[in-house]
Amino acid sequence: MAYEAYLLVIFGLAIFFQQFIMYLMYVRIKQLIRELDTIEGKIKISDNELENLIQRVEEFKYYNYGDEWQKSS
């Protein structure tokens, strides 16, 4: 009878420990979702901004490297 009580206590503690770990994982997932939302808001760009960026990169390549950059690619 004593062994059964010990096993019941051990399994009860194991369940409690697992629930605590699950709670920590839940909190961390919520933190990561919040962080992802803030990052997503920072990286959204429109089509016009993207086209403008591509154009500036092409101009930079042309002014700094001339026709050499077209030959290498």
Secondary structure by P-SEA (a helix, b strand, c coil): caaaaaaaaaaaaaaaaaaaaaaaaaaaaaaaaaaaaaaaaaccccaaaaaaaaaaaaaaaaaaccccccccc
